[in-house]
Amino acid sequence: MRPFEIVIPTMLAVYLLWKRPHPIIIRFAPAATLIVMLAHFTLEGYRWQMIPLYVLTLILTALSFFISDIKTLASILTLILVAVSTALPTLLPVPKIASPGGTFEVGTTMYEFTDTARKELYSGKDEPRRFMVRVWYPAEVTYTAKHAPWMSDPKIYAPEIAKFLGLPSFFLDHLALSVSPAYLDVPLAVTKEPFPVILFSHGWNGFNAQNTGQAVELASHGYVVISTQHTYGAVITVFPDGTVAPNNPKALPENADDPNYEVVARVLVNQWAGDLAYVLDQFQGFDEDAGSPFFQKLDMERIGVYGHSTGGGAAIQFCSVDPRCKAVLGMDPFMRPVSAEVIANGISQPSFFMFSQGWADLADSKNNKLFNQFHPNLTNNVGVISINGTKHFDFSDLPLLSPIAPQLGLKGPLNGKRVTEIVDLYLLDYFEMTLNNKPSTLLDDPFDDFSEVKVRQ
């Protein structure tokens, strides 16, 4: 809960619990709470989970001016209402992404790209491939800089994410209040050396801000992180002109036993790999364009790629065909869309993979069987680990949505801060080793730095 959201129920509880008759200062506590509530509206923003507390504040304020002593039973019942009302904003807090640990402040911005050389496969129209990217980068921050929202167009995204999670469409409206540690559209940091580049690919029904915590952490350590929104594979995509592109369920069959599943999935992942290639082309151009804020700021010889789920499969597929990729990392990589040739031949770049316990325990799944075929064929295998107490979405920001995220199926039982600590440290350590030639402190067999981590056999 945010500061004013804690103060409001606390003041009401003090008023209701204070021994009667009330001294004058306590009698006017509801009125003071009303003032705090107005400040909350102005500085923090309204959200539906607080409605019972808003209503109770108004009722108690009105009563406090006309009734000097509320009967004990009414006070007890009202106190119960305060407790119940406080539970809603506590169980559905405004997500807060932790401040990063690196030495750089972090900026963020967005771009729209249209690849006229590729046709859009999933819109039902004869049009070129069009998609959005979000970028995080080391930044120079002035006093006028403003924090970026966690996600763009939250009034459109939040209902779609809620529906994807099987929740009422209004349930996540408070995501509009969530801000990122990154600052919006600020200048890049001034350094002597250009920054290495890391591409991120989200999973099926994901979105380009879903791993903001990881991106901000990497950027604070001197990386430019570019996350592609894969149109029609994302949960929804909103373009600057107002065009909305929903998820197209036909792009990845719902029935995993569909005999054409691999064929359809490979078309999708090839399209996503094409997105990654086009993004690199554009940022290569930015690095060479004196009018671009990224002019001579990008080291296009040090490019890492990582992805989650279907995006992990796309990262593997991309790195198998594009030598610009110097290192690849997969988080619960979805292998079924990866081509048979790549499964059989592996990839030559350094590679590292992290699995949730939820996916690793499915030993006989088609995905695990394919990974087990692929894994021995890697030329430069840095390691494969699983993290006990985690599920698939623990590799994203989604567990921040609620402390009851395990009950909602968004994460495993392992504490969210602990998951973030483990994943971020391995992610940073891997790219520091492969892109910056720094000695690794974690990536040495038997991977025993954390009790929750084990080597995947």
Long-range contacts (C-beta under 8 A, 24 or more apart in sequence): 1-89, 1-90, 1-93, 2-40, 2-44, 2-93, 2-94, 3-44, 4-36, 4-37, 4-39, 4-40, 4-43, 4-44, 5-40, 5-44, 5-50, 5-89, 7-33, 7-36, 8-33, 8-36, 8-37, 8-40, 8-50, 8-53, 8-57, 9-53, 9-82, 9-85, 9-86, 11-36, 12-53, 12-56, 12-57, 12-60, 12-82, 13-79, 13-82, 15-60, 15-64, 16-60, 16-70, 16-75, 16-78, 16-79, 16-82, 17-75, 17-79, 20-69, 20-70, 20-72, 21-68, 21-69, 22-68, 22-69, 27-64, 27-68, 28-64, 29-64, 30-57, 30-60, 30-61, 30-63, 30-64, 31-61, 31-64, 31-65, 33-57, 33-60, 33-61, 34-58, 34-61, 44-177, 45-176, 45-177, 47-89, 47-94, 47-173, 47-174, 47-177, 48-170, 48-173, 48-174, 49-88, 49-89, 49-92, 49-174, 50-85, 50-88, 50-89, 52-81, 52-84, 52-85, 52-88, 53-82, 53-85, 53-86, 53-89, 56-81, 56-82, 56-85, 90-403, 91-402, 91-403, 91-404, 92-171, 92-172, 92-174, 92-401, 92-402, 93-402, 93-403, 94-174, 94-175, 94-177, 94-178, 95-150, 95-175, 95-178, 95-397, 95-400, 95-401, 96-178, 96-400, 97-150, 97-178, 97-180, 97-181, 97-212, 97-213, 97-216, 97-397, 97-400, 98-181, 98-213, 98-417, 98-420, 99-181, 100-181, 100-216, 100-217, 100-219, 100-220, 100-221, 101-217, 101-220, 101-221, 102-217, 102-219, 102-220, 102-221, 102-222, 103-220, 103-221, 103-222, 104-138, 104-139, 104-189, 104-219, 104-220, 104-221, 104-222, 105-138, 105-139, 105-140, 105-141, 105-183, 105-186, 105-189, 105-220, 106-136, 106-137, 106-138, 106-139, 106-181, 106-182, 106-183, 106-216, 106-219, 106-220, 107-136, 107-137, 107-138, 107-139, 107-140, 107-141, 107-182, 107-183, 107-184, 107-185, 107-186, 107-187, 107-188, 107-219, 108-134, 108-135, 108-136, 108-137, 108-148, 108-180, 108-182, 108-183, 108-184, 108-185, 109-134, 109-135, 109-184, 109-185, 110-134, 110-135, 110-152, 111-135, 111-282, 112-239, 112-240, 113-278, 113-279, 113-282, 115-274, 115-275, 115-278, 118-271, 118-274, 118-278, 120-231, 120-232, 121-232, 121-251, 121-267, 121-271, 122-231, 122-232, 122-233, 122-248, 122-250, 122-251, 122-271, 123-231, 123-232, 123-245, 123-248, 129-231, 129-271, 129-274, 129-275, 129-278, 130-231, 130-239, 131-228, 131-229, 131-230, 131-231, 131-237, 131-275, 132-208, 132-228, 132-229, 132-231, 132-237, 132-238, 132-239, 133-208, 133-226, 133-227, 133-228, 133-229, 133-279, 134-208, 134-209, 134-215, 134-226, 134-227, 134-229, 135-224, 135-225, 135-226, 135-227, 136-182, 136-212, 136-215, 136-216, 136-218, 136-219, 136-224, 136-225, 136-227, 137-188, 137-189, 137-195, 137-219, 137-224, 137-225, 137-294, 137-297, 138-188, 138-189, 138-191, 138-195, 138-219, 138-220, 138-222, 138-223, 138-224, 139-182, 139-183, 139-186, 139-187, 139-188, 139-189, 139-219, 140-186, 140-187, 140-188, 140-189, 140-190, 141-183, 141-186, 142-186, 145-183, 145-184, 145-186, 146-183, 146-184, 147-179, 147-180, 147-181, 147-182, 147-183, 147-184, 148-179, 148-180, 148-182, 148-183, 148-184, 149-176, 149-178, 149-179, 149-180, 150-175, 150-178, 150-179, 150-180, 150-209, 150-212, 150-397, 151-175, 151-178, 151-207, 151-209, 152-209, 152-238, 153-238, 154-178, 156-236, 156-238, 156-244, 157-207, 157-235, 157-236, 157-238, 160-235, 160-236, 160-246, 160-247, 161-207, 161-235, 164-205, 164-235, 165-408, 165-409, 165-410, 167-408, 172-401, 175-401, 180-209, 180-212, 180-216, 181-216, 182-212, 182-216, 182-219, 187-293, 188-293, 188-294, 188-297, 191-222, 193-299, 194-287, 194-296, 194-297, 194-298, 194-299, 195-222, 195-223, 195-224, 195-297, 195-298, 195-299, 196-222, 196-223, 196-224, 196-299, 196-302, 196-303, 196-304, 196-431, 196-435, 196-436, 197-223, 197-224, 197-225, 197-226, 197-280, 197-283, 197-298, 197-299, 197-300, 197-302, 197-303, 197-304, 198-223, 198-224, 198-225, 198-226, 198-303, 198-304, 198-305, 198-306, 198-431, 198-435, 199-225, 199-226, 199-227, 199-228, 199-276, 199-279, 199-280, 199-303, 199-304, 199-305, 199-306, 199-315, 199-318, 200-225, 200-226, 200-227, 200-228, 200-305, 200-306, 200-307, 200-311, 201-227, 201-228, 201-230, 201-272, 201-275, 201-276, 201-305, 201-306, 201-307, 201-308, 201-310, 201-311, 201-312, 201-314, 201-315, 201-318, 202-227, 202-228, 202-229, 202-230, 202-234, 202-307, 202-308, 202-309, 202-311, 203-307, 203-308, 203-309, 203-310, 203-311, 203-312, 203-334, 204-233, 204-252, 204-309, 204-310, 204-334, 205-233, 205-234, 205-235, 205-247, 206-234, 206-235, 206-308, 206-309, 206-311, 206-396, 207-234, 207-235, 207-236, 207-237, 208-234, 209-397, 210-308, 210-396, 210-397, 210-398, 211-308, 211-395, 211-396, 211-397, 212-397, 213-397, 213-400, 213-420, 213-424, 214-423, 214-424, 214-427, 217-424, 217-427, 217-428, 218-427, 218-428, 218-431, 221-428, 221-432, 223-431, 223-435, 224-283, 224-294, 224-297, 224-298, 226-279, 226-283, 228-272, 228-275, 228-276, 228-279, 230-271, 230-272, 230-275, 230-311, 230-314, 233-268, 233-271, 233-272, 233-310, 252-310, 256-336, 256-366, 261-336, 262-336, 262-337, 265-310, 265-336, 265-337, 266-337, 266-338, 266-339, 268-310, 268-337, 269-310, 269-313, 269-314, 269-317, 269-337, 269-338, 270-317, 272-310, 272-311, 272-314, 272-317, 272-318, 273-314, 273-317, 273-318, 273-321, 273-322, 276-305, 276-314, 276-315, 276-318, 276-322, 277-318, 277-322, 280-322, 280-324, 300-324, 301-326, 302-326, 302-435, 302-436, 303-435, 304-328, 304-329, 304-431, 304-434, 304-435, 305-329, 306-330, 306-331, 306-427, 307-331, 307-333, 308-332, 308-395, 308-396, 309-333, 309-334, 309-392, 310-334, 310-337, 312-353, 313-337, 313-338, 316-342, 316-347, 316-351, 316-374, 317-342, 319-347, 319-349, 319-351, 320-345, 320-347, 325-349, 326-350, 326-434, 326-435, 327-351, 327-352, 327-430, 327-431, 327-434, 327-435, 328-352, 329-353, 329-354, 329-427, 329-430, 329-431, 330-354, 331-355, 331-395, 331-423, 332-356, 332-359, 332-392, 332-395, 333-371, 334-367, 335-367, 335-370, 335-371, 335-374, 336-366, 336-367, 336-370, 338-370, 338-374, 342-374, 343-370, 343-373, 343-374, 343-377, 344-373, 344-377, 345-377, 346-374, 346-376, 346-377, 346-378, 346-379, 347-378, 347-379, 348-379, 348-380, 349-379, 349-380, 350-380, 350-382, 350-434, 351-378, 351-380, 351-381, 351-382, 352-382, 352-383, 352-384, 352-426, 352-430, 352-443, 353-383, 353-384, 353-385, 353-456, 354-384, 354-385, 354-386, 354-387, 354-395, 354-423, 354-426, 355-384, 355-385, 355-386, 355-387, 355-456, 356-386, 356-387, 356-390, 356-391, 356-392, 356-394, 356-395, 356-412, 357-386, 357-387, 357-388, 357-389, 357-390, 357-391, 357-412, 358-390, 358-391, 358-392, 358-412, 359-386, 359-392, 360-386, 360-456, 382-430, 382-433, 382-434, 382-443, 383-443, 383-445, 383-447, 383-455, 384-455, 384-456, 385-426, 385-447, 385-453, 385-454, 385-455, 385-456, 386-453, 386-454, 386-456, 387-414, 387-419, 387-422, 387-423, 387-450, 387-452, 387-453, 388-414, 388-452, 388-453, 388-454, 389-413, 389-414, 389-419, 389-452, 390-414, 390-419, 390-452, 394-419, 394-423, 395-423, 414-452, 418-452, 422-450, 422-452, 422-453
